[in-house]
Amino acid sequence: MILEVVVYTIDAAIKAQDGGADRIELCDNPGEGGTTPSAGVIQQVKTLLNIPVFVMIRPRGGDFCYSDHEFESMKHDISFCKSLNIPGVVFGILTSDGEIDKVRCAELIKLARPMQVTCHRAFDMTKDPRQSLEDCIALGFNRILTSGHQLKAEMGIARITQLVEQSEGRINIMPGSGINEQNVIKIISTTKVKEVHFGAMIHVPSDMQYQNSNITGMGSTGGSEFLLRTVDPNIVSSMRQLAERADS
């Protein structure tokens, strides 16, 4: 059973590894569902970790239908990751009518090799999951991260199970979104997946002793400057035990 932990900071990446993660998905901007992290963060995490680092390639939040300029930025980000020998990248591009953009995805996959490529939850925004699965297989994606076309993976168990059965081992189906210690056994034992994706997220107080009470925020997450998002390694360790029990 492969445990992939999504992280948004260097500290969280280290703690995910300490807790026993097999792999991390490195992102920025959790409030937008994850975007591409900075070059410096990618390089530092790659240097510090011994486990595989998969990097999110997403130039902005919102939908997955990108302009030509955004597409070019994705190609540059993939080339940068490739230059660092990053083992995997994570992306997804859709057409305006809700299908996998096969032309653009094929170009990115070709550019990314020999890195592994994961189709992220753009998959969950497609209009026909069965056809989108076949498209991802034909394109050569190694895995699909999916909540089963629902908000949370637990709600999408039936669809995830169908995708696993339809895939017949041709691609890995990795459930994600809302997977935790309370539902991981149910999700794994029902769907028969071999990889799971989760956050193990907690907030810890900032080390700042002085806090300016006249400023309550620096952006859309105002008021949280002195609470830092990270990973609890104890949750990762617990998820490891639960996942292996479900898979036994």
C-alpha positions in Angstrom: 0.0 0.0 0.0 1.4 3.4 -1.1 0.7 6.4 1.1 1.0 9.7 -0.7 0.8 12.8 1.6 0.0 16.2 0.1 2.2 19.0 1.6 2.4 22.7 1.2 5.6 23.6 3.0 9.1 22.3 3.5 8.4 21.6 7.2 5.3 19.6 6.3 7.3 17.6 3.7 9.9 16.6 6.4 7.2 15.6 8.9 5.3 13.5 6.3 8.5 11.6 5.7 9.1 11.2 9.4 5.6 9.8 9.8 6.3 7.1 7.2 4.9 8.5 4.0 5.9 6.6 0.8 5.7 9.7 -1.3 4.6 13.3 -1.2 2.7 15.6 -3.5 4.3 19.0 -3.2 2.0 22.0 -3.8 1.4 25.6 -2.9 -1.8 27.5 -2.1 -4.0 25.0 -0.2 -6.9 27.4 -0.3 -7.1 27.0 -4.1 -6.6 23.2 -4.1 -2.9 23.3 -4.8 -0.8 25.1 -7.4 2.8 24.8 -8.5 5.3 25.5 -5.7 8.3 27.8 -6.1 11.5 26.6 -7.7 13.3 27.2 -4.4 10.9 25.1 -2.4 11.0 22.3 -5.0 14.8 22.2 -4.9 15.0 22.3 -1.1 12.4 19.5 -0.6 14.1 17.3 -3.2 17.4 17.8 -1.3 16.0 17.1 2.1 13.8 14.1 1.5 14.7 10.5 0.7 11.3 9.5 -0.5 9.8 10.4 -3.9 8.6 14.0 -4.4 5.8 14.5 -7.0 5.3 18.2 -7.9 2.0 19.8 -8.7 2.0 21.5 -12.1 -0.9 23.9 -12.0 -0.3 27.6 -12.9 -3.4 28.9 -11.0 -6.5 28.0 -9.1 -9.9 27.7 -10.7 -10.7 25.5 -13.7 -8.4 23.3 -15.7 -8.9 24.9 -19.1 -5.7 26.9 -19.7 -4.6 29.7 -22.0 -1.7 29.3 -24.3 0.5 31.4 -21.9 -0.5 29.2 -19.0 0.3 26.1 -21.0 3.7 27.4 -21.8 4.4 28.0 -18.1 3.4 24.4 -17.3 5.9 23.2 -19.9 8.7 25.3 -18.3 7.8 24.0 -14.8 7.9 20.4 -16.0 11.3 21.0 -17.6 12.6 22.5 -14.4 11.4 19.5 -12.4 13.0 17.2 -14.9 16.3 19.1 -14.6 16.3 18.3 -10.8 15.5 14.6 -11.4 12.2 15.0 -9.7 10.6 11.5 -10.0 7.0 12.7 -10.8 4.7 15.5 -11.7 1.0 15.9 -11.3 -1.3 17.8 -13.7 -4.5 17.7 -15.7 -5.9 19.8 -18.6 -9.5 19.8 -19.8 -11.2 21.1 -22.9 -14.0 23.6 -22.4 -16.6 20.9 -22.9 -15.4 18.8 -20.0 -13.1 16.2 -21.7 -9.5 15.4 -21.1 -7.4 17.6 -23.4 -5.6 14.8 -25.1 -3.5 17.0 -27.4 -2.0 19.1 -24.6 -1.8 16.3 -22.0 0.1 14.2 -24.6 2.6 17.0 -25.1 3.2 17.4 -21.4 3.6 13.7 -20.8 6.1 13.4 -23.6 8.0 16.3 -22.2 7.9 14.9 -18.6 9.3 11.4 -19.4 11.0 9.5 -17.8 9.2 11.1 -14.8 5.9 9.5 -13.7 2.8 11.5 -14.4 -0.4 11.6 -12.3 -3.7 13.1 -13.6 -5.0 15.0 -10.7 -8.6 15.8 -9.7 -9.2 17.7 -13.0 -10.4 14.1 -13.7 -13.3 14.7 -11.3 -14.5 17.7 -13.4 -14.9 15.7 -16.6 -18.4 14.9 -17.9 -17.8 11.2 -18.6 -15.5 9.5 -16.1 -15.5 6.1 -17.9 -14.3 7.7 -21.2 -11.9 10.0 -19.3 -10.4 6.9 -17.7 -9.8 5.4 -21.1 -8.3 8.6 -22.3 -5.9 8.8 -19.4 -4.8 5.2 -20.1 -4.3 5.8 -23.8 -2.2 8.9 -23.0 0.1 7.0 -20.7 -0.7 8.6 -17.3 0.6 6.4 -14.5 -2.2 7.1 -12.1 -5.4 9.1 -11.5 -6.1 11.0 -8.3 -9.8 11.0 -7.9 -12.6 11.5 -5.4 -14.9 9.5 -7.6 -16.5 12.6 -9.1 -17.7 13.7 -5.6 -16.6 16.3 -3.2 -15.0 13.7 -0.9 -13.6 10.3 -1.7 -15.9 8.6 0.9 -18.9 9.9 -1.1 -17.4 8.6 -4.3 -16.6 5.0 -3.2 -19.0 3.5 -5.7 -17.5 5.4 -8.6 -13.9 4.7 -7.4 -14.7 1.0 -7.2 -16.1 1.1 -10.8 -12.9 2.9 -12.0 -10.7 0.3 -10.4 -12.7 -2.5 -12.0 -12.7 -0.8 -15.4 -9.0 -0.1 -15.3 -8.1 -3.8 -15.0 -4.6 -2.9 -13.7 -3.8 -0.7 -16.7 -3.5 2.4 -14.5 -3.4 3.1 -10.8 -6.5 4.6 -9.3 -5.6 6.7 -6.2 -8.5 8.0 -4.1 -8.0 11.4 -2.4 -10.0 14.2 -0.7 -11.1 13.8 2.9 -9.4 10.5 3.6 -8.6 10.2 7.3 -8.3 7.8 10.1 -12.0 7.3 10.3 -12.7 6.2 6.8 -9.4 4.9 5.3 -10.2 1.3 6.1 -13.6 1.5 4.5 -12.3 3.2 1.4 -9.4 0.7 0.8 -11.3 -2.5 1.7 -14.2 -1.5 -0.6 -12.4 -0.1 -3.6 -9.3 -2.4 -3.5 -7.0 0.4 -4.4 -3.3 0.1 -3.8 -2.5 3.8 -3.2 -4.2 6.5 -1.1 -3.7 10.3 -1.0 -4.3 12.4 2.2 -3.2 15.4 4.1 -2.7 14.6 7.8 -2.9 18.4 8.3 -2.7 20.3 11.5 -2.1 23.9 12.4 0.6 24.9 14.9 1.4 28.3 16.5 3.9 30.5 14.9 7.2 31.2 16.7 6.5 34.9 16.5 6.5 36.5 19.9 5.5 39.9 18.7 2.1 40.1 16.9 0.8 43.4 15.5 -2.8 43.5 16.7 -3.6 46.3 14.2 -3.2 44.0 11.3 -5.5 41.0 11.2 -4.6 39.6 7.8 -2.3 39.9 4.8 -4.7 38.3 2.3 -7.8 36.2 1.8 -6.8 34.0 4.8 -6.7 37.0 7.1 -6.1 36.2 10.7 -4.1 33.0 10.2 -0.7 34.5 9.9 0.3 33.1 13.3 -1.0 29.6 12.7 1.2 27.5 10.4 -0.2 24.6 8.3 1.9 21.5 8.6 1.7 17.7 8.8 1.3 15.6 11.9 3.7 12.6 11.6 1.6 10.7 14.2 -1.4 10.8 11.9 0.7 9.6 9.0 1.9 6.7 11.1 -1.6 5.8 12.2 -2.8 5.9 8.6 0.0 3.5 7.7 -1.2 1.0 10.3 -4.9 1.4 9.2 -4.1 1.1 5.5 -2.1 -2.0 5.9 -4.8 -3.6 8.0 -7.3 -2.8 5.3 -5.1 -4.2 2.6 -4.2 -7.4 4.4 
